[in-house]
């Protein structure tokens, strides 16, 4: 799957557990298509890297914002280069626009200054600068700031320069890989956006619910298979999302998670009764889906239940 495979590439330069945690966090905060959210999450995880933040802290306060905007532009450039090798410029531009919009809310951004640095970053293309005959993109990163009319303290730490080189190579690879997966998804015209998202994100969905269940000693337990979690997640979120569109509303992802969790508890209730005379699993599942219809009708008529409004943003 896309996210899992992307993790494998990002993990070449970033601690596995920390990267997974950061990417899940930023996937939940991001908006846009699944492809755009992937690009946002990967770039935000790179921004929060300890080495990057350490380098930022060395600079005067007046220069820290410039440094981080330049680094954000550099990350956008690297991902864009990978995406452009597979998808057309329009699709690439949509991902860049989504990242830029996210940086405005959750990153480092000064209107006007960011755009100037981004324009120069694209002209310079951080593959030309060298150090002793080796491609040294951090030099081009600094040059983009200079050409945009700003100044930063220089030189930067050698380890940071090596880090930037490693990040550039890996993000180009990540952008290319993600674009290939996106292209493959787009060829499957008969598949809905939700179904595509489920295939791409199944392991993250299952992991999120299982981790919450383990911490709170509730369902889903081992009695519920991963496949059943995905089935319940798919049917419940699809039904409530369609109902929300009918009401002209949007149910936050965290609220959908809460609703799914309630149905997972209901599904496992049958195991508490296992072995009792007259139990029929098919009847129990039939009741589950009938109850889903009841809850959707209630939502259409009255709005979302108060207890469904408590979000579970765990992936």
N, C-alpha and C positions, 0 to 999 in steps of 0.2 A: 504494500500500500504506500501511497505517496508520502504521508507524514512520517511513517516508520522508516522508509528508505531514505528520506531526507535527513532524519536523525542520524543515520549511519554515516552520511557524508559530513554533516556538521560535527559529529563526534570526533572526526579526525583532528580537529583543532579546538575542540571545546569539551569540557568535562561532561560525560554522558548524563548523569543525574541532574546536574544543574541546568544543562541545556534543555532537557526534557521538561523540567519544571517551568523554566522561563518561557519556553515555546507554548506550553499549555496555557500559561497565564495570558500571554499576549494574543493567542488565538481567540480566547474568550473576550478580550477587550476589542479586538479588531472587527471591522465591518467590511462588507464587500463579498465578492465571490470566494469560494474556498481557495482558489488559486491565489487571489489577492491577499487573503488572510494568512496564507502560508508565507508569502513573501514578507509581509509585515512582521510576522512572528519571528522569522529568522533574523531579520535586520534588527529588531528590537533586542533580541537575545545577544547579538553581536555588540550592540551599543552598550549593554550593561556588563560587558566583560570586565573583569577586575583590572586587567592591564590597561584597558582604555580609560577607565575611571581614575586609575592611579596617575596616568599621564595627564589627564585633564586637571587633576588637583594640583599639579606642579605649576600650572600657569596662573598669572594674575587673574583675578575675578573678571576683569573687563574682557579678557581674551578667551575665557572658558566657553562662552556661548559660541564664539566663532569657531573654536576648535571642534566642538561637538557637531555644529552644523556642517562643517567641512567633512567630518567623518561620516555623517549621515548621507551626504551627497556621494561620497566615495562608495558606500555600501550600495546605494541605489544604482550607481554606475556599474558596479561589478555584477549585480543581479541582472540588470538590464542587458549587459553584454551576453550573459548566458541565455537569457530569454530570447534575445534577437537572433541567436543562432538557430532557433527552432520555429518561433512564432512570428507573425507579421508585426509590423511596427504599431498598428492600432492596438493589438492585444498587449504588446509590451508597454505602450503608453498608459493603458488603463491600470496596469500594476503599479507603475511609477506614480500616477496620480493618487492611487489609494495609499501608497506608502507616504507620500508627501502630506496628504491629508491627516494621516495618523500621527506623523511627527508634529503637526501643528497642535494636536491635543495632548499627546503623551510623550513627546520628545523635546528636542531643543530647536526652537524656531523663532526667527524674527522676520516678519513679513518684509519683503524687499531684499534684505541681506541674504536670506536663504536662496532666493531665486537667482541672485547675482552669482553666488558661489556655484550653484548647480549649472548655470549656463557655462561658466568657465571650466568646470570639471568635465563637461562633455566635449569641450574644445580640446582640452589637454589630453584626455583619455589616458588614465594612469597606467600605461604600458610602455611609455617612452623614456621616463626618467631612469637613470642607471646609477649604480654605485660600484666602482671597480669592475665594470663590465656586466654587472648583475642588475636585472630589472629591480628598481627600487621605488615603488609607487608612492611611498610616503613623501618623497620629494615633489611629486606632481600634486599630491594633496595640498601641500604647503603653497605651491605655485598657484593653484586655483584660488586660494584665499588672497594671495598677493595680486593676481590679475583682476580679482573682483574689487580691489581697492582697499583691502584691509591688511592688517599686519599681525603676525603671530611670532612669539618667541621661537628661536631656532638655534641649534639643532634639537631634535627630539631624541629620546633614548634609543640606542641601537636595537635593544630588544623589541621596542615598540615597532621600529621599522621592519624588523623580521616578522613580527606578528601581522602587520598590515599586508605584507607580501603573501603570507600564508592565507589570510582571510580572503584576499582578492582571488587567489587561485581557487579556493574552495567555494566561494560564493558564485563565481562564474559557473562552476560545475553544478552547484545547487540550482541556479537559475535555469540552466540547460535541462537538467533532469526533470525539474518541476514542469517546465514548458512541454517536454515530451509527454509527461503524464497527462497534462491538461489537454494536449492535442489528441491523445488517445481517448480521453473522456468525451471530447466534443464530437468524435466520430460516431458515438453511440447515441444517435438521435432519438431512439425510442425510450431511452432511460430518463427518468425525471431527475431534476436537480437534487431532490432529497435522496433518491436511490444512489446517485453518484457520490453524494457526500457520505452516505453510510458505508459504501465500499471503501472509500478513501480513509474514513475516520473510525472504522469499526473497533480497532484495538484501543484507541483512545477512549471511545465511549464505554467499552467494557471495563477498562482499567479504572475510569473515573467512578463508575457505580460500585465496582468491587472494593475500591479503596475506601469509599464512604461507608459501605456496609461493614467493612472490617473495623473501622474506627467506631462505629455506632452500634455494632452487634445487631444488625438487622439484615433483611434480604437486600440483594441477592446473595444466597449462600451457595455452597457446592451443589445444592439440589437444583439450581437453575443453571443451565448450560449457557455458554457465551452466545450461542446461536439464538437461544430463547430471549436473552437480554436484548439482542439486536432486533429481534422480531417485535418485542413489546415496545422498545424505543421507537422503532419505525412507525408502527401503527398508531401509537398514541400521539407522537409529535406531528405526524401527517394529518391526523384527524383534527387536532386542536389548531394547527397552523391554518388549515383550510377554513375552519370556523372563524378564526381571527380575521382572515381576509374578508370573509362575508360580513363581519361586523365593522370592517374598516379599521382594524386594530393590528398591533404586532405584539405577540407574547414574547418577552425576553427569554433568551436561551436558558437562563437560570431557573425561570419559572417552569419551563417545559421539563427541565431535569427533575424538578420537584414533583410534577404531575406523574412523570414516568416512575419515579421512586415509589409513589403511592400504589401504582398498579403492580409494581414488582412485589410489594408487600402482600397485596391481595392474591397474586399468583402463587406465592409460596405458602399461603394459608392452607392450601390443600394438603401440604405435606404434614401439617400438624394433625390432620384427620386421617392420614394414610393408615390403612389397616382396619378402619371402621367399616362395619357392614353398609353396603349400599353406595359406597363411594365410586364415582365414575369420573375419571380424569377428563374425559371429553365434555362431560356436563360442567365440570369446574371451569374449563377453558371457555366453554360457551357462555357461561355466566360472566367471565372476565370481559369478553368482547361486547356482550349486551350492556354491561355496566359502562363501558367506554361510550357506547351510543347514548346512554342516559346522561353521562357527564357532559358530553358535547352539546346535547340539546339544552341542558341546564345552562351551560355557558352562553349559548346563543341567545337564550331568553333573558338571563339575569346578569351575565358578565362572569368574570373569573371569581371562583371561590376565594375568600380571604386567606385560607390556609395554602392555596396554590400560589399565592403572591410572595411567599418566602423563598427567595432564590437559592439554588444550589449551583454556584458557578465553579464546578470542580474540574472542567476541562475546556 
